Amino acid sequence: MPVKRIDELGETLHYKGSKSEGPPSKSKHLHEYIVPFTMTRIQRFDGSVSDEEYPLHLKPYCVECGKIRRRSSTYKDALLVEVSHSEFKTLKDLQRV
């Protein structure tokens, strides 16, 4: 059987194509966490509403990238930010997704 040279094979060589970019780059910033909270009255089991207002807060998240911290240890370095009831509801819906 005669041996063929690479020049004679033509376009039958395997083509790999361009390399993919790889995984996305890591975050290039220090996370600055805020904890949004709102003050609200609590409805008791007997149907009455409390006179005092109590804070309801969400999980801390980064202002720049939106990363949500699931651990409670970051509450100490997070900034508390009071928001309105409507803003609290929209932020709560965004964190569920």
N, C-alpha and C positions, 0 to 999 in steps of 0.2 A: 504494500500500500504506500503510495507516494506521500511524503510529508508536505503539507501546505505551509507557506509562510503567512505571517500575520497580515501582510499587505494583500494577499490573495483572498483572505476571509471577508474583507469588506465591512459591512455594517452589522454583522452577526454577533459582535461582541456585546457583552452585557453592559447596559448603561445604568449607572446608579442614580444619577440625577443630583440635584443640589441637596445639601444637608439642611435639615430643619433647624429652626432657631433654638430649640431646646426648651427647657422649662422657663417660665417667666422669672424675671429678676426679683430678688428679694426687696423688701421695703427699704428705702434709702433715707428714712427719717426715724427719729425717736418718737414713739407713740405718745400723744398727749390725750389722755382720757378725760371725758366729761361724763357726769351722771345726771341725766335730766330727771327732774322730779316736779311734782305738783302737789299742792296742799288741797285736801278735800275733806269733806265731812263724811263720816261713816254711818251707814244705816245699820242699826242693831237688829237682832233676831226678832224682837217684839214689834218692829216697824218704826220705832222712833229714830230720829236722826240726832247725832251727837252735836253738842254746842262747839266743841273744839275741832280744829282742823288737824288732820294727820298727813304726814308726807307719804306719797307713793312714788317709788323710784324705779327706773329701768336699769338694765345692765350697762356698765360703763362701755363706751365705744370711742374710738380714735376720731378726732376732728378731721384729720387729713385723708385717711384711707377708709374709714368706716369699720375697722376691725373691732369686733365685739369681744370683750374679755368675759369669760365664763366663770372665772374664779373670783371669790369675794376678797382675796388678799389685795387686789388693786384698788379697792375703794378708798384706801388710805391716801393714795397719791393722786386720786382723781378729783376733778373740780366739780362741785355741785352747781347745777344751773337750774333755776326755777323756770318752768315753761307754763303756758296756759293749758287748760283742759283739752282743747282741740289739738294743739300741737303735741301734747302728750299722747293722745290717741293715734295720731298719724305716725309718730315715732315708734309706738308700740306695734303698730301694724307692719312697719318696715323691718323691725327686728325679728318678726315671726318668719319672714320670707327667707 
